[in-house]
Amino acid sequence: MPAQNSAPAVAQVCQTITRAIREGRLAPGQRLTEAEFTQRLSVSRPTVREAFRLLCSDGLLLSEPHRGVSVRQLTRRELDDLFVIRASLEALAVRLAAPILQKSPETLLAIQKGLDDAEQAGDLAEMSKYNIAFHQHFADVSGNVLLQSLLGRLANSVYWLQFRVLIADEQVLHTNAQHQEITKAILAGKGGDAADIMADHIDRSRQLVQWLDDSYFAPPK
């Protein structure tokens, strides 16, 4: 029997869909049906419906009248707007977290080592994992709950999940140089410099994504 609509079950469906998009198994514009996930995950239709609602609210999925639910596809302009906001918020997170991290850098250094090892091994999956941890760490340490919430939604947004897997592996691996610069600046007590590097780091990602073919983007509105 399908499980009842519950918070853990809804979270499971959300995580499954998010992971599928992150790994490129669900493509931009692809339609999703309640029946498919009800059967695959052995959950109730109300559970899947609630998961769809939450993911639409986060901007990961899109619900349209008479067309149903699909993986959200952004226009180039929408993607640019998202990156601009993210760059400012991530820079703020670094600025707030820097004094704390300078005094207690252990976790930051462990994450940076993971990034360095992944780069050396050419392991994109590990690079991806530690890249998420690197960016998340500044938000966590910042102590600003609203900032954490806003960055959490952006981190779960469509560009972060779907475009990351479309960029050449070598280019992604080379982004670690700026991670290293940010870490060094924080250890040196230069939080402002670290924040500026983070903003530039996000903007470089924006530029890489904009090199993608038009087929990856929704038509201009």
C-alpha positions as a LaTeX table, in Angstrom:
\begin{tabular}{lrrr}
\hline
Residue & $x$ (\AA) & $y$ (\AA) & $z$ (\AA) \\
\hline
Met1 & 0.00 & 0.00 & 0.00 \\
Pro2 & 1.31 & 3.52 & $-0.73$ \\
Ala3 & 2.52 & 5.44 & 2.26 \\
Gln4 & 0.31 & 8.19 & 3.63 \\
Asn5 & 1.07 & 11.83 & 2.87 \\
Ser6 & 3.66 & 12.71 & 5.52 \\
Ala7 & 6.55 & 15.13 & 5.87 \\
Pro8 & 9.23 & 12.39 & 5.53 \\
Ala9 & 7.52 & 10.95 & 2.44 \\
Val10 & 7.20 & 14.37 & 0.83 \\
Ala11 & 10.87 & 15.07 & 1.58 \\
Gln12 & 11.80 & 11.75 & $-0.03$ \\
Val13 & 10.02 & 12.66 & $-3.24$ \\
Cys14 & 11.60 & 16.13 & $-3.26$ \\
Gln15 & 15.06 & 14.65 & $-2.77$ \\
Thr16 & 14.54 & 12.06 & $-5.49$ \\
Ile17 & 13.47 & 14.66 & $-8.06$ \\
Thr18 & 16.20 & 17.08 & $-7.04$ \\
Arg19 & 18.87 & 14.39 & $-7.36$ \\
Ala20 & 17.55 & 13.29 & $-10.76$ \\
Ile21 & 17.79 & 16.84 & $-12.08$ \\
Arg22 & 21.22 & 17.33 & $-10.53$ \\
Glu23 & 22.49 & 14.17 & $-12.26$ \\
Gly24 & 20.90 & 15.06 & $-15.58$ \\
Arg25 & 18.35 & 12.22 & $-15.53$ \\
Leu26 & 15.50 & 14.73 & $-15.75$ \\
Ala27 & 15.99 & 17.29 & $-18.49$ \\
Pro28 & 14.87 & 20.94 & $-18.65$ \\
Gly29 & 11.32 & 21.06 & $-19.95$ \\
Gln30 & 10.63 & 17.38 & $-19.24$ \\
Arg31 & 7.11 & 16.71 & $-17.95$ \\
Leu32 & 6.56 & 14.91 & $-14.64$ \\
Thr33 & 3.45 & 12.99 & $-13.68$ \\
Glu34 & 2.05 & 12.08 & $-10.30$ \\
Ala35 & 1.41 & 8.52 & $-11.46$ \\
Glu36 & 5.07 & 7.95 & $-12.34$ \\
Phe37 & 6.43 & 8.93 & $-8.94$ \\
Thr38 & 3.56 & 7.33 & $-7.06$ \\
Gln39 & 4.46 & 3.99 & $-8.61$ \\
Arg40 & 8.25 & 4.41 & $-8.49$ \\
Leu41 & 8.45 & 5.50 & $-4.85$ \\
Ser42 & 5.38 & 3.70 & $-3.45$ \\
Val43 & 3.89 & 6.89 & $-2.06$ \\
Ser44 & 0.43 & 8.41 & $-2.31$ \\
Arg45 & $-0.66$ & 10.86 & $-4.99$ \\
Pro46 & $-1.23$ & 13.61 & $-2.38$ \\
Thr47 & 2.40 & 13.09 & $-1.27$ \\
Val48 & 3.70 & 13.54 & $-4.82$ \\
Arg49 & 1.38 & 16.49 & $-5.38$ \\
Glu50 & 2.73 & 18.23 & $-2.27$ \\
Ala51 & 6.32 & 17.55 & $-3.34$ \\
Phe52 & 5.58 & 19.06 & $-6.75$ \\
Arg53 & 4.07 & 22.11 & $-5.03$ \\
Leu54 & 7.15 & 22.63 & $-2.86$ \\
Leu55 & 9.57 & 22.22 & $-5.76$ \\
Cys56 & 7.53 & 24.65 & $-7.86$ \\
Ser57 & 7.72 & 27.13 & $-4.98$ \\
Asp58 & 11.50 & 26.72 & $-4.91$ \\
Gly59 & 11.69 & 27.36 & $-8.65$ \\
Leu60 & 12.91 & 23.89 & $-9.56$ \\
Leu61 & 9.69 & 22.78 & $-11.26$ \\
Leu62 & 7.07 & 24.70 & $-13.23$ \\
Ser63 & 3.32 & 24.13 & $-13.07$ \\
Glu64 & 1.23 & 25.42 & $-15.98$ \\
Pro65 & $-2.54$ & 25.20 & $-16.56$ \\
His66 & $-3.48$ & 22.44 & $-19.00$ \\
Arg67 & 0.20 & 21.40 & $-19.33$ \\
Gly68 & 0.97 & 20.01 & $-15.90$ \\
Val69 & 4.31 & 20.00 & $-14.11$ \\
Ser70 & 7.72 & 20.06 & $-15.80$ \\
Val71 & 11.36 & 20.69 & $-14.97$ \\
Arg72 & 11.75 & 24.44 & $-15.08$ \\
Gln73 & 13.72 & 25.90 & $-17.95$ \\
Leu74 & 15.01 & 29.46 & $-17.60$ \\
Thr75 & 15.55 & 32.09 & $-20.23$ \\
Arg76 & 19.05 & 33.52 & $-20.56$ \\
Arg77 & 17.85 & 36.73 & $-18.91$ \\
Glu78 & 16.28 & 34.87 & $-15.97$ \\
Leu79 & 19.49 & 32.94 & $-15.48$ \\
Asp80 & 21.55 & 36.12 & $-15.50$ \\
Asp81 & 19.23 & 37.71 & $-12.95$ \\
Leu82 & 19.56 & 34.67 & $-10.70$ \\
Phe83 & 23.36 & 34.72 & $-10.86$ \\
Val84 & 23.51 & 38.44 & $-10.04$ \\
Ile85 & 21.45 & 37.93 & $-6.89$ \\
Arg86 & 23.39 & 34.84 & $-5.89$ \\
Ala87 & 26.75 & 36.61 & $-6.32$ \\
Ser88 & 25.69 & 39.40 & $-3.96$ \\
Leu89 & 24.28 & 37.04 & $-1.33$ \\
Glu90 & 27.22 & 34.65 & $-1.42$ \\
Ala91 & 29.64 & 37.56 & $-1.07$ \\
Leu92 & 27.67 & 38.75 & 1.95 \\
Ala93 & 27.79 & 35.27 & 3.48 \\
Val94 & 31.58 & 35.21 & 3.08 \\
Arg95 & 31.93 & 38.67 & 4.61 \\
Leu96 & 29.84 & 37.68 & 7.66 \\
Ala97 & 31.50 & 34.30 & 8.11 \\
Ala98 & 35.10 & 35.37 & 7.54 \\
Pro99 & 35.95 & 36.56 & 11.09 \\
Ile100 & 34.56 & 33.35 & 12.56 \\
Leu101 & 36.31 & 31.12 & 10.04 \\
Gln102 & 39.64 & 32.83 & 10.58 \\
Lys103 & 39.51 & 31.78 & 14.23 \\
Ser104 & 38.10 & 28.30 & 13.57 \\
Pro105 & 39.11 & 27.24 & 10.04 \\
Glu106 & 39.17 & 23.48 & 10.54 \\
Thr107 & 36.02 & 22.62 & 8.58 \\
Leu108 & 36.83 & 25.09 & 5.81 \\
Leu109 & 40.30 & 23.59 & 5.43 \\
Ala110 & 38.89 & 20.07 & 5.33 \\
Ile111 & 36.47 & 21.06 & 2.57 \\
Gln112 & 39.25 & 22.81 & 0.66 \\
Lys113 & 41.39 & 19.68 & 0.88 \\
Gly114 & 38.49 & 17.69 & $-0.55$ \\
Leu115 & 38.28 & 20.14 & $-3.45$ \\
Asp116 & 42.03 & 19.97 & $-4.04$ \\
Asp117 & 42.06 & 16.17 & $-4.01$ \\
Ala118 & 39.09 & 16.05 & $-6.40$ \\
Glu119 & 40.79 & 18.47 & $-8.78$ \\
Gln120 & 44.01 & 16.47 & $-8.75$ \\
Ala121 & 42.11 & 13.22 & $-9.40$ \\
Gly122 & 39.90 & 14.81 & $-12.05$ \\
Asp123 & 36.88 & 13.54 & $-10.13$ \\
Leu124 & 33.91 & 15.71 & $-11.10$ \\
Ala125 & 31.51 & 13.96 & $-8.74$ \\
Glu126 & 33.74 & 14.64 & $-5.73$ \\
Met127 & 34.39 & 18.17 & $-6.92$ \\
Ser128 & 30.65 & 18.73 & $-7.12$ \\
Lys129 & 30.10 & 17.38 & $-3.61$ \\
Tyr130 & 32.78 & 19.51 & $-2.02$ \\
Asn131 & 31.82 & 22.55 & $-4.08$ \\
Ile132 & 28.33 & 22.42 & $-2.59$ \\
Ala133 & 29.82 & 22.02 & 0.89 \\
Phe134 & 32.19 & 24.96 & 0.32 \\
His135 & 29.45 & 27.39 & $-0.62$ \\
Gln136 & 27.05 & 26.07 & 2.01 \\
His137 & 29.63 & 26.45 & 4.78 \\
Phe138 & 29.74 & 30.24 & 4.52 \\
Ala139 & 25.97 & 30.50 & 4.78 \\
Asp140 & 25.93 & 28.13 & 7.77 \\
Val141 & 28.65 & 30.02 & 9.62 \\
Ser142 & 27.22 & 33.46 & 8.83 \\
Gly143 & 24.58 & 33.06 & 11.53 \\
Asn144 & 22.04 & 35.00 & 9.45 \\
Val145 & 18.89 & 32.88 & 9.23 \\
Leu146 & 17.26 & 34.92 & 6.45 \\
Leu147 & 20.43 & 34.82 & 4.36 \\
Gln148 & 20.62 & 31.06 & 4.87 \\
Ser149 & 17.03 & 30.67 & 3.70 \\
Leu150 & 17.53 & 32.78 & 0.58 \\
Leu151 & 20.75 & 31.04 & $-0.38$ \\
Gly152 & 19.15 & 27.67 & 0.31 \\
Arg153 & 16.44 & 28.37 & $-2.24$ \\
Leu154 & 18.94 & 29.56 & $-4.82$ \\
Ala155 & 21.20 & 26.57 & $-4.19$ \\
Asn156 & 18.22 & 24.34 & $-4.93$ \\
Ser157 & 17.24 & 26.31 & $-7.98$ \\
Val158 & 17.35 & 25.15 & $-11.53$ \\
Tyr159 & 20.64 & 26.68 & $-12.61$ \\
Trp160 & 22.60 & 25.17 & $-9.74$ \\
Leu161 & 21.26 & 21.68 & $-10.41$ \\
Gln162 & 20.83 & 21.37 & $-14.15$ \\
Phe163 & 23.53 & 23.50 & $-15.69$ \\
Arg164 & 26.36 & 22.29 & $-13.53$ \\
Val165 & 26.38 & 18.95 & $-15.33$ \\
Leu166 & 26.38 & 20.55 & $-18.79$ \\
Ile167 & 29.69 & 22.41 & $-18.51$ \\
Ala168 & 32.91 & 20.70 & $-19.59$ \\
Asp169 & 34.56 & 18.79 & $-16.75$ \\
Glu170 & 37.89 & 20.53 & $-17.21$ \\
Gln171 & 36.35 & 23.97 & $-16.85$ \\
Val172 & 34.54 & 22.97 & $-13.65$ \\
Leu173 & 37.70 & 21.53 & $-12.14$ \\
His174 & 39.61 & 24.72 & $-12.89$ \\
Thr175 & 37.18 & 26.78 & $-10.80$ \\
Asn176 & 38.95 & 25.43 & $-7.70$ \\
Ala177 & 41.66 & 28.08 & $-8.10$ \\
Gln178 & 39.23 & 30.69 & $-6.79$ \\
His179 & 38.17 & 28.43 & $-3.93$ \\
Gln180 & 41.82 & 28.37 & $-2.90$ \\
Glu181 & 42.06 & 32.17 & $-3.17$ \\
Ile182 & 38.98 & 32.61 & $-0.97$ \\
Thr183 & 40.34 & 30.24 & 1.65 \\
Lys184 & 43.75 & 31.95 & 1.69 \\
Ala185 & 42.17 & 35.40 & 2.02 \\
Ile186 & 40.05 & 34.28 & 4.97 \\
Leu187 & 43.03 & 32.74 & 6.75 \\
Ala188 & 44.90 & 36.02 & 6.23 \\
Gly189 & 42.07 & 38.01 & 7.80 \\
Lys190 & 41.05 & 39.62 & 4.52 \\
Gly191 & 37.31 & 38.97 & 4.59 \\
Gly192 & 36.53 & 41.81 & 2.19 \\
Asp193 & 38.92 & 40.40 & $-0.39$ \\
Ala194 & 37.44 & 36.93 & 0.06 \\
Ala195 & 33.94 & 38.33 & $-0.51$ \\
Asp196 & 35.05 & 40.08 & $-3.70$ \\
Ile197 & 36.63 & 36.87 & $-5.00$ \\
Met198 & 33.44 & 34.96 & $-4.26$ \\
Ala199 & 31.36 & 37.48 & $-6.22$ \\
Asp200 & 33.74 & 37.15 & $-9.17$ \\
His201 & 33.67 & 33.36 & $-8.80$ \\
Ile202 & 29.89 & 33.30 & $-9.17$ \\
Asp203 & 30.03 & 35.67 & $-12.13$ \\
Arg204 & 32.53 & 33.42 & $-13.91$ \\
Ser205 & 30.10 & 30.55 & $-13.48$ \\
Arg206 & 27.41 & 32.77 & $-15.03$ \\
Gln207 & 29.63 & 33.40 & $-18.03$ \\
Leu208 & 30.39 & 29.69 & $-18.49$ \\
Val209 & 26.70 & 28.84 & $-18.46$ \\
Gln210 & 25.88 & 31.57 & $-20.98$ \\
Trp211 & 28.19 & 29.84 & $-23.48$ \\
Leu212 & 25.73 & 26.94 & $-23.66$ \\
Asp213 & 23.63 & 26.41 & $-26.78$ \\
Asp214 & 20.23 & 28.12 & $-27.03$ \\
Ser215 & 18.52 & 24.73 & $-26.76$ \\
Tyr216 & 19.30 & 24.66 & $-23.03$ \\
Phe217 & 17.27 & 27.81 & $-22.41$ \\
Ala218 & 13.61 & 28.72 & $-22.56$ \\
Pro219 & 12.64 & 31.14 & $-25.37$ \\
Pro220 & 12.79 & 34.84 & $-24.40$ \\
Lys221 & 9.59 & 36.16 & $-22.90$ \\
\hline
\end{tabular}
